[in-house]
Amino acid sequence: MTTPTTPTTGELRVDGATLHYEVRGRGPLLLLIPGGTGGAAAFDAVADTLATTHTVATYDPRGMSRSTLDDPEAEQRVAEHADDAFRLLERLSPDAPARVFGASSGGIVALHLLTTRPERVERVVVHEPPVVEVLPDAAVHRALIARVQATFRTEGLMPAMAAFAAGLAKDGGTPAPRAQVELPPQAAARAEQTRVNLPFFVGRIVPGFMSYAPDLERLAALSDRLVFACGQDSRGELPYRPAALLAERFGCELRHFPGGHTGLTTHPVEFGALLHQALRG
């Protein structure tokens, strides 16, 4: 078991925001991009293990937790978030390309970073990035996003989250019950922070990110440094489908990680070990 370390923290001023980031370990840079309502703390359970072979950088995306926006009402765009990641790479690894992992919406950021700044990225692992615009039934998912936003405006956060969860479930139905998993203490402790970030996620991240269409021609040309991963328990669910489709399209192996869409939280030890393997190729 890896002994927990206290990371070095810093702030980075970017266009329209100030980013909070954390660094630990030694070796080539590995940038971890969180998804959903997560920030740097989403990686607490795996960062120390990864830091045995990498300099691990984690951060709160703009508008989340400790990364503040100049304009709290600003719309959120994938390109802007990817530029934030690029600025972190420039600060922390100016002379060498880095490795990048992105989870969920963070995976969308990682894909855009790869297509726009390939010279700064050696290898990218993305876990269930919900790039639903690549799917043949994308129109159905555009309607879901619009429905979630309308519900959020008229009925509030929790009804909107219920509509969103139903749309992500297999075949768009009621989410299947999960086996009860006892969360690690660190994950349980940050649950309140997650709840605080939910309105920003639903109102700004969901519409801005799930309408994003990646440059498939560019991704295909760079697919030799791209790894798609999915949760072994989330087959058929919406976030699983784009990664599976793109892996097949590009002739890449689709790697399966433990748990479902949130396997990083529910199975951190196993998840971290498989991420180590994926980063090594």
GIWO-V30061 format. One record per backbone hydrogen bond with DSSP energy under -0.5 kcal/mol. NH is the residue of the N-H (numbers start at 1). CO is the residue of the C=O. E is the energy in kcal/mol with one decimal. If there is no record, write none. Layout:
nh = {NH & NH}
co = {CO & CO}
e = {E & E}
This chain:
nh = {7 & 8 & 10 & 12 & 14 & 14 & 16 & 17 & 18 & 19 & 21 & 22 & 23 & 24 & 26 & 26 & 28 & 30 & 31 & 32 & 32 & 33 & 33 & 34 & 38 & 42 & 43 & 44 & 46 & 47 & 48 & 50 & 51 & 52 & 53 & 54 & 55 & 56 & 56 & 57 & 57 & 58 & 59 & 60 & 61 & 63 & 64 & 67 & 68 & 68 & 70 & 71 & 72 & 74 & 81 & 82 & 83 & 84 & 85 & 86 & 87 & 88 & 89 & 90 & 91 & 92 & 93 & 96 & 98 & 99 & 100 & 101 & 102 & 103 & 104 & 106 & 107 & 108 & 109 & 110 & 111 & 112 & 113 & 114 & 115 & 116 & 117 & 120 & 121 & 122 & 123 & 124 & 125 & 126 & 127 & 128 & 128 & 130 & 131 & 132 & 133 & 134 & 135 & 138 & 140 & 141 & 142 & 143 & 144 & 145 & 146 & 147 & 148 & 149 & 150 & 151 & 152 & 153 & 154 & 155 & 156 & 160 & 161 & 162 & 163 & 164 & 165 & 166 & 167 & 168 & 169 & 171 & 172 & 173 & 183 & 184 & 187 & 188 & 189 & 190 & 191 & 194 & 195 & 196 & 197 & 198 & 198 & 201 & 202 & 203 & 204 & 205 & 206 & 208 & 209 & 210 & 212 & 214 & 216 & 219 & 220 & 221 & 222 & 222 & 223 & 225 & 226 & 227 & 228 & 229 & 230 & 232 & 233 & 234 & 237 & 238 & 240 & 241 & 242 & 243 & 244 & 245 & 246 & 247 & 248 & 249 & 250 & 251 & 251 & 252 & 255 & 255 & 257 & 257 & 263 & 265 & 266 & 267 & 271 & 272 & 273 & 274 & 275 & 276 & 277 & 278 & 279 & 280 & 281}
co = {5 & 23 & 21 & 19 & 12 & 17 & 14 & 14 & 68 & 12 & 10 & 58 & 8 & 56 & 51 & 54 & 53 & 55 & 99 & 30 & 57 & 31 & 101 & 32 & 35 & 39 & 40 & 41 & 43 & 43 & 44 & 46 & 47 & 49 & 50 & 50 & 28 & 24 & 54 & 30 & 55 & 22 & 32 & 20 & 59 & 67 & 61 & 64 & 18 & 66 & 16 & 16 & 70 & 71 & 77 & 78 & 79 & 80 & 81 & 82 & 83 & 84 & 85 & 86 & 87 & 88 & 89 & 93 & 120 & 29 & 123 & 31 & 125 & 33 & 127 & 103 & 104 & 104 & 105 & 106 & 107 & 108 & 109 & 110 & 111 & 112 & 113 & 117 & 118 & 98 & 98 & 225 & 100 & 227 & 102 & 126 & 229 & 128 & 129 & 130 & 212 & 131 & 132 & 135 & 137 & 137 & 138 & 139 & 140 & 141 & 142 & 143 & 144 & 145 & 146 & 147 & 148 & 149 & 150 & 151 & 151 & 156 & 157 & 158 & 159 & 160 & 161 & 162 & 163 & 164 & 165 & 236 & 169 & 170 & 181 & 265 & 184 & 184 & 185 & 186 & 188 & 190 & 191 & 192 & 193 & 194 & 195 & 197 & 198 & 199 & 200 & 200 & 201 & 204 & 205 & 206 & 209 & 212 & 214 & 215 & 216 & 217 & 218 & 219 & 220 & 222 & 223 & 124 & 253 & 126 & 255 & 257 & 259 & 231 & 234 & 168 & 237 & 237 & 238 & 239 & 240 & 241 & 242 & 243 & 244 & 245 & 246 & 247 & 248 & 247 & 228 & 253 & 230 & 255 & 260 & 262 & 262 & 263 & 267 & 268 & 269 & 270 & 271 & 272 & 273 & 274 & 275 & 276 & 277}
e = {-0.7 & -2.8 & -2.3 & -2.2 & -0.5 & -2.5 & -0.5 & -1.7 & -2.2 & -3.0 & -2.5 & -3.0 & -2.7 & -1.9 & -1.1 & -0.5 & -0.5 & -2.8 & -2.8 & -0.6 & -2.8 & -0.6 & -3.3 & -0.6 & -2.2 & -1.7 & -1.9 & -1.7 & -1.4 & -2.7 & -0.6 & -2.3 & -1.9 & -1.4 & -1.6 & -1.1 & -2.0 & -3.0 & -0.9 & -2.8 & -0.5 & -2.4 & -0.6 & -2.1 & -0.6 & -1.9 & -2.5 & -2.6 & -0.9 & -0.8 & -2.7 & -0.5 & -0.6 & -2.2 & -2.0 & -2.7 & -1.9 & -1.8 & -1.9 & -2.3 & -2.5 & -1.9 & -2.2 & -2.4 & -1.8 & -2.8 & -2.7 & -0.9 & -2.5 & -2.6 & -2.5 & -2.6 & -2.4 & -2.1 & -2.8 & -2.5 & -1.2 & -1.2 & -1.6 & -2.1 & -2.2 & -2.1 & -2.5 & -2.3 & -2.0 & -2.0 & -2.7 & -2.0 & -1.2 & -3.6 & -0.9 & -2.7 & -2.6 & -2.7 & -2.6 & -0.7 & -2.4 & -0.5 & -2.3 & -2.0 & -0.6 & -1.8 & -1.5 & -1.4 & -1.2 & -1.0 & -2.0 & -1.8 & -1.5 & -2.2 & -2.2 & -2.3 & -2.7 & -2.3 & -2.3 & -2.4 & -2.4 & -2.1 & -2.1 & -3.1 & -1.3 & -1.5 & -2.5 & -2.2 & -2.1 & -2.3 & -2.8 & -2.1 & -1.8 & -1.5 & -1.1 & -0.8 & -2.4 & -1.7 & -0.7 & -0.6 & -0.5 & -2.1 & -2.2 & -1.2 & -1.2 & -1.9 & -1.9 & -1.9 & -1.5 & -0.7 & -0.8 & -2.2 & -2.9 & -2.6 & -2.3 & -1.4 & -2.7 & -1.3 & -2.9 & -2.2 & -1.6 & -0.6 & -1.3 & -2.5 & -2.5 & -1.6 & -1.1 & -0.6 & -1.0 & -2.0 & -1.4 & -2.8 & -0.7 & -2.5 & -2.4 & -2.9 & -2.7 & -1.6 & -2.0 & -2.2 & -0.9 & -1.3 & -0.8 & -0.6 & -1.9 & -2.6 & -2.7 & -2.4 & -1.9 & -2.4 & -2.6 & -0.6 & -0.7 & -2.9 & -2.5 & -0.7 & -3.2 & -0.5 & -1.6 & -1.5 & -2.0 & -2.6 & -2.6 & -2.7 & -1.9 & -2.1 & -2.3 & -2.2 & -1.6 & -2.4 & -2.5 & -1.5 & -1.1}
